[in-house]
Amino acid sequence: MTSKELDVQIDILAERIKQLAERIKVDGTSLQREHETSTRNVLINPLLQALEWDTTDRKKVRTEYPIKSVYGTRDRRADYVLMNGEQPAALVEAKRLGEPLDAGFDQVLANCLFEDIQYMILTDGNHWDMYDLKREGRLRDKKVFAATVSSQNSYTVAREIVSLWYRSLLSGSVLPAVLSVSAVPAIGTTVATPASEIPMPGIGGNMPSTPPMSVPPVGPLSSGTWVSFNALPSTKGSPFPKAIRFAGGPEKPTTSWRAVFIAVAEWLVTKGVLTAAKCPIGITSRGHIVNTEPRHASGTPFREPHQLTNKLYLELNVGTDRLMQQVAFLLEECGQDEKGVQFRTG
């Protein structure tokens, strides 16, 4: 792929985005009242097609893709999964036009984590947010772009959304966002590299990819039945595990599901990766899992706060079925692989 081909693709995208912005202007009110399927057909599918993700080709795109839950079943579905051969490369969560993108955010994130999907895309056909979940840092540092079809210059949007281009995504590294040539940078900022100067795989060197997280070795099993994080049943009413251990270390007894959450948090504290500097930590911007004080972003107090040994606070007011999703998110935010966590169930 040459720089000229990239420029041609941006031109194609800009034209499609201009068409979609006009559709939103004309049909937006009715789309907001109709089912999500209308938004998918009128706004989302056409843009995916322009990005060379043919929604009718199952080798490229799977719809209603079965997603594994924390307790091993596959009773949830992803709206779209963009495929790299037989492996999911990205998950696209579709919303009805005008629906907040953070509605159900924690569930979408959990779906990506449990399926080991690197890229997460949220869209209502107008707003598009993309995250690289294997990029280092906190969740806000993992956002690749946030673009709005109807309120930005079509070329500005195209230079962001080209990161989702079929050839870009499968190269192993998404393209960096590129400023519109008409954009004026703020004082003290650095102008992004023009599209024609972006190094492409095989053209003047490979683009860097995010290094995989190291997985702590797991030691020999002691007596009892030990299971991995993903294999632990945690639906409402499921019995809590009898013990937990980290990276093959000594086991620690647990007395409840909340004790599991606390044990994981304290382990992260001892490793020096769960600190005040990382706070607040929350799956959504409104609700915190960990904070330096027992309050959410709205100022609402934690309903069931627990103070850790480093004086941070956990919010324990969460159901069993969602608790392990929060644990997985906390591990991911602190750069730890859940494969290093094991549970004894008997």
C-alpha positions as CSV (number, residue, x, y, z in Angstrom):
1,M,0.0,0.0,0.0
2,T,1.5,3.3,-1.1
3,S,1.0,6.8,0.3
4,K,-1.0,7.6,-2.9
5,E,-3.4,4.7,-2.2
6,L,-3.8,6.0,1.4
7,D,-4.7,9.5,0.0
8,V,-7.2,7.9,-2.4
9,Q,-8.8,6.0,0.5
10,I,-9.1,9.2,2.5
11,D,-10.8,10.9,-0.5
12,I,-13.3,7.9,-0.8
13,L,-14.0,8.1,2.9
14,A,-14.5,11.9,2.9
15,E,-17.1,11.6,0.1
16,R,-19.0,8.8,2.0
17,I,-18.9,10.8,5.2
18,K,-20.3,13.9,3.4
19,Q,-23.2,11.7,2.2
20,L,-23.8,10.3,5.7
21,A,-23.8,13.7,7.2
22,E,-26.5,14.7,4.8
23,R,-28.5,11.6,5.7
24,I,-28.3,12.5,9.4
25,K,-29.5,16.0,8.6
26,V,-32.5,14.7,6.6
27,D,-33.4,11.5,8.4
28,G,-31.9,11.9,11.8
29,T,-35.1,12.6,13.7
30,S,-36.8,9.5,12.4
31,L,-33.7,7.3,12.9
32,Q,-33.7,8.4,16.6
33,R,-37.2,7.0,17.0
34,E,-36.6,3.8,15.1
35,H,-34.8,0.6,16.1
36,E,-31.0,0.3,16.1
37,T,-31.3,-1.8,13.0
38,S,-32.3,1.3,11.0
39,T,-29.1,3.1,12.1
40,R,-27.0,0.1,11.2
41,N,-28.5,-0.1,7.7
42,V,-28.6,3.6,6.9
43,L,-25.4,4.9,8.6
44,I,-23.1,2.2,10.0
45,N,-23.0,-0.4,7.2
46,P,-22.3,2.2,4.5
47,L,-19.3,3.5,6.4
48,L,-17.9,0.0,7.1
49,Q,-18.3,-0.8,3.4
50,A,-16.3,2.3,2.5
51,L,-13.6,1.1,4.9
52,E,-13.5,-2.2,2.9
53,W,-15.3,-4.1,5.7
54,D,-17.9,-5.8,3.5
55,T,-20.8,-6.6,5.9
56,T,-22.1,-9.3,3.6
57,D,-18.7,-11.2,3.6
58,R,-18.5,-13.5,6.6
59,K,-14.7,-13.8,6.0
60,K,-14.4,-10.1,6.9
61,V,-17.4,-9.3,9.1
62,R,-19.5,-11.4,11.5
63,T,-22.7,-10.0,12.9
64,E,-24.4,-11.2,16.1
65,Y,-21.1,-12.8,17.0
66,P,-21.4,-15.1,20.1
67,I,-19.3,-13.8,23.0
68,K,-17.9,-15.8,25.9
69,S,-19.0,-14.7,29.4
70,V,-16.9,-14.8,32.5
71,Y,-18.5,-18.1,33.4
72,G,-17.7,-19.8,30.1
73,T,-21.1,-19.7,28.2
74,R,-21.7,-17.9,25.0
75,D,-25.1,-16.3,25.6
76,R,-24.2,-12.8,24.6
77,R,-23.8,-11.3,21.1
78,A,-21.7,-8.6,19.6
79,D,-23.3,-6.5,16.9
80,Y,-20.2,-6.7,14.6
81,V,-16.9,-8.4,14.8
82,L,-14.3,-7.5,12.2
83,M,-12.3,-10.6,11.4
84,N,-8.6,-11.3,10.7
85,G,-8.8,-14.8,9.2
86,E,-10.6,-16.8,11.9
87,Q,-9.6,-14.4,14.7
88,P,-11.6,-11.4,15.8
89,A,-9.6,-8.2,15.2
90,A,-12.2,-5.6,16.4
91,L,-15.6,-5.5,18.0
92,V,-18.1,-2.8,16.9
93,E,-20.9,-2.0,19.3
94,A,-23.8,-0.3,17.5
95,K,-26.3,2.1,19.1
96,R,-29.4,3.8,17.8
97,L,-28.7,7.3,16.5
98,G,-28.5,9.6,19.5
99,E,-28.1,6.9,22.1
100,P,-25.2,7.6,24.5
101,L,-22.1,5.6,23.5
102,D,-21.3,4.8,27.1
103,A,-24.6,3.0,27.6
104,G,-23.6,-0.6,28.5
105,F,-19.9,0.4,28.1
106,D,-18.7,-2.0,30.9
107,Q,-20.4,-5.0,29.2
108,V,-18.8,-4.1,25.8
109,L,-15.4,-3.7,27.4
110,A,-15.8,-7.1,29.2
111,N,-16.7,-8.7,25.9
112,C,-13.5,-7.5,24.4
113,L,-11.4,-8.6,27.4
114,F,-12.8,-12.1,27.6
115,E,-12.4,-12.6,23.8
116,D,-9.0,-11.0,23.7
117,I,-10.1,-8.5,21.1
118,Q,-7.6,-5.7,20.7
119,Y,-9.8,-3.0,19.2
120,M,-13.2,-1.7,20.5
121,I,-15.4,0.6,18.5
122,L,-18.6,2.3,19.8
123,T,-20.9,4.1,17.3
124,D,-24.4,5.5,16.9
125,G,-23.6,6.1,13.2
126,N,-22.8,9.7,13.9
127,H,-20.3,9.5,16.8
128,W,-17.4,7.0,16.4
129,D,-15.0,6.1,19.3
130,M,-12.2,3.6,18.9
131,Y,-10.0,2.1,21.6
132,D,-6.8,0.0,21.3
133,L,-7.1,-2.1,24.5
134,K,-3.6,-3.4,24.2
135,R,-2.1,0.1,24.3
136,E,-0.4,0.9,27.6
137,G,-1.9,3.3,30.1
138,R,-5.3,4.0,31.5
139,L,-8.5,3.6,29.5
140,R,-8.5,7.2,28.3
141,D,-5.0,6.7,27.0
142,K,-6.2,3.8,24.9
143,K,-8.6,5.9,22.7
144,V,-7.4,6.0,19.1
145,F,-9.9,8.6,18.0
146,A,-13.3,10.1,18.6
147,A,-15.0,11.5,15.5
148,T,-18.4,13.0,14.7
149,V,-19.7,12.6,11.2
150,S,-22.2,15.5,11.2
151,S,-20.3,18.3,13.0
152,Q,-16.8,18.1,11.6
153,N,-15.1,18.6,8.2
154,S,-15.5,15.4,6.2
155,Y,-11.7,15.2,5.5
156,T,-11.0,15.7,9.2
157,V,-13.3,12.8,10.0
158,A,-11.8,10.7,7.2
159,R,-8.3,11.2,8.5
160,E,-9.4,9.9,11.9
161,I,-11.6,7.0,10.8
162,V,-9.0,5.7,8.3
163,S,-7.5,3.9,11.3
164,L,-10.4,1.5,10.8
165,W,-9.6,0.8,7.2
166,Y,-9.4,-3.0,6.5
167,R,-5.8,-2.8,5.3
168,S,-4.8,-0.6,8.3
169,L,-6.4,-2.8,11.0
170,L,-5.0,-6.0,9.7
171,S,-1.5,-4.6,9.4
172,G,-1.2,-5.0,13.2
173,S,-1.1,-1.3,13.9
174,V,-3.8,1.3,13.3
175,L,-2.8,4.4,11.4
176,P,-2.2,7.5,13.5
177,A,-4.8,10.2,13.2
178,V,-3.9,12.9,10.7
179,L,-5.0,16.6,11.0
180,S,-6.9,18.2,8.2
181,V,-4.7,20.4,6.1
182,S,-7.0,23.3,7.1
183,A,-6.7,22.6,10.8
184,V,-4.7,25.2,12.8
185,P,-2.7,23.7,15.7
186,A,-2.8,25.3,19.1
187,I,0.4,27.0,20.3
188,G,2.8,24.5,21.7
189,T,1.3,21.5,19.9
190,T,2.9,19.3,17.3
191,V,1.3,18.9,13.9
192,A,0.5,15.3,13.0
193,T,2.4,13.8,10.1
194,P,0.6,14.3,6.7
195,A,-1.1,11.2,5.3
196,S,1.3,11.1,2.4
197,E,4.3,10.9,4.8
198,I,2.9,8.1,7.1
199,P,5.3,5.1,6.8
200,M,3.2,2.0,5.7
201,P,4.1,-1.6,6.4
202,G,6.5,-2.7,3.7
203,I,7.0,0.9,2.5
204,G,10.1,2.4,4.2
205,G,9.8,0.2,7.3
206,N,7.1,-1.4,9.4
207,M,4.8,0.5,11.7
208,P,5.4,-0.3,15.4
209,S,2.9,-2.6,17.1
210,T,1.9,-2.8,20.7
211,P,4.0,-5.3,22.6
212,P,2.1,-8.2,24.2
213,M,1.7,-8.2,27.9
214,S,3.9,-10.7,29.7
215,V,2.0,-13.5,31.4
216,P,3.3,-14.5,34.9
217,P,4.1,-18.2,35.1
218,V,1.7,-20.3,37.0
219,G,3.3,-22.8,39.4
220,P,2.2,-26.4,40.1
221,L,-1.3,-27.0,41.4
222,S,-1.8,-27.8,45.0
223,S,-4.5,-30.1,46.3
224,G,-8.1,-29.2,45.3
225,T,-9.6,-28.1,42.0
226,W,-7.9,-25.0,40.6
227,V,-9.4,-23.1,37.6
228,S,-8.4,-20.2,35.5
229,F,-10.0,-16.7,35.7
230,N,-12.1,-17.3,32.6
231,A,-13.3,-20.7,33.8
232,L,-14.6,-19.5,37.2
233,P,-18.4,-19.6,37.4
234,S,-19.6,-16.2,38.8
235,T,-23.3,-16.0,38.1
236,K,-25.7,-14.9,40.7
237,G,-26.0,-17.6,43.3
238,S,-22.7,-19.3,42.3
239,P,-20.5,-20.4,45.3
240,F,-17.5,-18.2,45.8
241,P,-14.0,-19.9,45.4
242,K,-12.3,-21.2,48.4
243,A,-8.9,-19.7,47.7
244,I,-7.0,-17.5,45.2
245,R,-3.4,-17.3,44.2
246,F,-1.4,-15.1,41.9
247,A,1.4,-16.0,39.5
248,G,1.9,-19.4,41.1
249,G,2.4,-17.9,44.6
250,P,0.9,-19.1,47.9
251,E,-2.8,-19.4,48.1
252,K,-5.0,-17.0,50.1
253,P,-8.4,-18.2,51.5
254,T,-11.5,-16.2,50.4
255,T,-14.7,-16.0,52.3
256,S,-17.0,-14.2,49.7
257,W,-17.0,-12.8,46.2
258,R,-16.2,-9.4,47.6
259,A,-13.1,-11.0,49.3
260,V,-12.0,-12.0,45.8
261,F,-12.2,-8.4,44.6
262,I,-10.3,-7.2,47.7
263,A,-7.6,-9.8,47.3
264,V,-7.0,-8.9,43.7
265,A,-6.8,-5.2,44.6
266,E,-4.4,-5.7,47.5
267,W,-2.2,-7.9,45.2
268,L,-2.1,-5.0,42.7
269,V,-1.2,-2.6,45.6
270,T,1.7,-4.9,46.7
271,K,3.0,-4.9,43.1
272,G,3.0,-1.1,43.1
273,V,0.7,-0.8,40.1
274,L,-2.5,0.3,41.9
275,T,-1.7,3.8,43.2
276,A,-3.3,7.1,43.8
277,A,-1.8,8.4,40.6
278,K,-4.0,6.0,38.6
279,C,-7.2,7.1,40.3
280,P,-10.0,7.4,39.8
281,I,-10.5,4.1,38.0
282,G,-13.9,3.4,36.5
283,I,-15.4,1.5,33.6
284,T,-17.6,4.5,32.9
285,S,-16.9,8.2,33.5
286,R,-19.7,8.3,36.0
287,G,-19.0,5.3,38.2
288,H,-15.7,4.5,39.9
289,I,-14.3,1.2,41.0
290,V,-11.3,2.7,42.9
291,N,-10.7,6.2,44.0
292,T,-8.7,8.2,46.5
293,E,-11.9,9.0,48.4
294,P,-15.1,6.9,48.6
295,R,-17.0,8.9,46.0
296,H,-18.1,8.6,42.4
297,A,-17.6,11.4,39.8
298,S,-21.0,12.8,40.6
299,G,-20.0,13.2,44.2
300,T,-22.3,10.3,45.3
301,P,-20.7,8.3,48.1
302,F,-19.7,4.7,47.5
303,R,-22.5,2.5,48.9
304,E,-20.1,-0.1,50.2
305,P,-16.6,1.3,50.5
306,H,-13.6,-0.7,51.5
307,Q,-10.3,1.0,52.3
308,L,-7.2,-0.8,51.0
309,T,-3.8,-0.9,52.8
310,N,-2.5,2.1,50.7
311,K,-5.6,4.2,51.7
312,L,-7.4,3.9,48.4
313,Y,-11.1,2.9,48.4
314,L,-12.9,0.1,46.5
315,E,-16.6,0.2,45.7
316,L,-17.9,-3.2,46.6
317,N,-21.6,-2.5,45.8
318,V,-21.7,-4.7,42.7
319,G,-23.6,-7.9,41.9
320,T,-21.8,-11.3,41.6
321,D,-22.3,-11.5,37.8
322,R,-20.7,-8.1,37.3
323,L,-18.0,-8.3,40.0
324,M,-15.6,-10.5,37.9
325,Q,-16.0,-8.1,35.0
326,Q,-14.9,-5.3,37.3
327,V,-12.0,-7.4,38.5
328,A,-10.9,-8.1,34.9
329,F,-11.1,-4.4,34.1
330,L,-9.0,-3.5,37.1
331,L,-6.3,-6.1,36.1
332,E,-6.3,-4.7,32.6
333,E,-6.0,-1.1,33.8
334,C,-3.1,-2.0,36.0
335,G,-1.3,-3.9,33.1
336,Q,-1.7,-7.4,34.6
337,D,-2.8,-10.4,32.7
338,E,-5.7,-12.3,34.2
339,K,-4.0,-15.6,33.2
340,G,-1.8,-15.2,36.3
341,V,-4.8,-15.4,38.6
342,Q,-6.2,-18.9,39.7
343,F,-9.0,-20.0,42.0
344,R,-9.6,-23.1,44.0
345,T,-13.2,-24.2,43.9
346,G,-13.1,-27.2,46.1
